[in-house]
Amino acid sequence: MGMITILASVVLVAVNPLRQFAQARNSQRISNVNAILNAIGNRLAENRGLFTDTDCSSLPTNPTSIARTGYDLRPCLVPLYLSELPYDPKDGTNTCITSFCTSAGENYDTGYTISQASSTGRITICAPGAAESVIEGSKEYCLTR
């Protein structure tokens, strides 16, 4: 019995489930950031390089939260380019069920930020939650296109 206990504790230390869950969340964040940037790219391609219209204002030049109370990206992408706006698996929320997400109780905060460089026009989406404390050396994940 003592040998089994020792082997079980060695396996738990080697596997480190907290680190495994953090890595899974980071994989989801990478996928989400890619999906958002691809949807923005599709919108730009369909609109001859223009992002703004009656539903969407200019992209912010400083990193701004993608949220109903931050930069409201949802009306720009949902449902034409994404079925729903993805959100951070740990820090994000989305309770939207209607098209415009304006009914009582509806709100969203993806947990991601967006910015567009004024000099180059490149768009950056960041996932600040990727700096997981259980993964040594991890930091915010950003993708620019």
C-alpha positions in Angstrom: 0.0 0.0 0.0 2.8 2.4 0.8 4.4 1.8 -2.6 1.1 2.6 -4.4 0.8 5.8 -2.4 4.4 6.9 -3.3 3.8 6.1 -7.0 0.5 7.9 -7.0 2.0 11.1 -5.5 4.9 10.9 -8.0 2.5 10.7 -10.9 0.4 13.6 -9.6 3.5 15.8 -9.2 4.7 14.8 -12.7 1.3 15.4 -14.4 0.4 18.6 -12.4 -3.3 18.9 -13.3 -3.4 22.7 -12.6 -0.8 23.2 -15.2 -2.6 21.0 -17.7 -5.8 22.9 -17.2 -4.0 26.2 -17.7 -2.4 24.9 -20.9 -5.8 23.8 -22.1 -7.2 27.3 -21.4 -4.3 28.9 -23.3 -5.0 26.6 -26.3 -8.6 27.8 -26.3 -7.4 31.5 -26.0 -5.2 31.0 -29.1 -8.1 29.5 -31.0 -10.4 32.3 -30.0 -8.0 35.1 -30.9 -7.5 33.5 -34.3 -11.3 33.2 -34.9 -11.8 36.9 -34.0 -9.0 38.1 -36.3 -10.2 35.9 -39.1 -13.7 37.3 -38.8 -12.4 40.8 -38.8 -10.3 39.9 -41.9 -13.4 38.5 -43.6 -15.4 41.7 -42.8 -12.6 43.8 -44.2 -12.4 41.7 -47.4 -16.1 41.9 -48.0 -16.2 45.7 -47.5 -13.3 46.6 -49.6 -11.0 47.2 -46.7 -13.4 49.3 -44.7 -14.4 48.2 -41.2 -16.7 51.1 -40.1 -20.4 51.4 -41.0 -23.6 52.1 -39.1 -23.0 49.1 -36.8 -19.3 49.6 -36.2 -17.1 52.5 -35.2 -13.4 52.8 -36.0 -11.2 50.3 -34.2 -9.5 51.8 -31.1 -5.8 52.8 -31.4 -5.1 51.8 -27.7 -5.8 48.3 -26.3 -9.5 48.3 -25.4 -11.6 45.6 -23.8 -13.8 43.7 -26.3 -17.0 44.1 -24.3 -20.4 45.6 -24.5 -19.1 48.3 -22.2 -15.7 48.6 -23.9 -15.3 48.3 -27.7 -18.6 46.6 -28.8 -17.3 44.3 -31.5 -20.3 41.9 -31.4 -22.6 43.8 -33.8 -19.8 44.0 -36.3 -19.2 40.2 -36.5 -22.2 38.3 -35.2 -24.0 36.5 -37.0 -22.4 37.2 -40.4 -18.8 36.3 -39.6 -19.1 34.4 -36.3 -22.0 32.5 -34.9 -21.1 34.0 -31.5 -18.2 36.0 -30.2 -15.8 33.7 -28.4 -14.6 34.6 -24.9 -11.8 33.8 -22.5 -12.4 30.4 -20.8 -11.5 31.7 -17.4 -12.1 35.5 -17.3 -14.8 36.0 -20.1 -18.6 36.0 -20.0 -21.3 36.0 -22.6 -25.0 36.0 -21.7 -26.2 37.4 -25.1 -29.1 35.5 -26.7 -30.6 38.2 -29.0 -28.9 39.7 -32.1 -28.1 43.1 -30.5 -27.5 41.8 -27.0 -29.6 44.6 -25.5 -32.3 42.7 -23.6 -32.5 42.6 -19.9 -29.7 40.5 -18.4 -27.7 40.3 -21.6 -24.1 41.3 -21.5 -20.7 40.2 -22.6 -17.0 40.7 -21.9 -14.7 38.5 -23.9 -11.7 39.0 -21.6 -9.7 40.0 -24.7 -8.5 43.4 -26.0 -8.3 44.9 -29.4 -6.3 47.8 -31.0 -5.4 49.0 -34.4 -2.0 50.7 -35.1 -2.6 54.1 -36.5 0.6 54.0 -38.5 0.3 50.6 -40.2 -3.4 49.7 -39.8 -2.5 46.4 -38.3 -5.0 44.9 -35.9 -3.9 43.3 -32.6 -6.1 41.1 -30.4 -4.6 40.1 -27.0 -5.6 37.6 -24.3 -4.3 39.0 -21.0 -5.5 35.9 -19.2 -2.8 33.8 -20.9 -0.4 34.9 -18.2 -1.3 31.9 -16.1 0.4 31.8 -12.7 0.8 28.0 -12.8 2.8 28.1 -16.0 6.2 29.5 -15.3 7.2 32.3 -17.8 3.7 32.5 -19.3 2.6 36.0 -20.5 -0.2 37.7 -22.3 -0.9 36.2 -25.8 -1.2 38.7 -28.6 -1.8 38.1 -32.3 -1.4 40.9 -35.0 -2.5 40.9 -38.6 
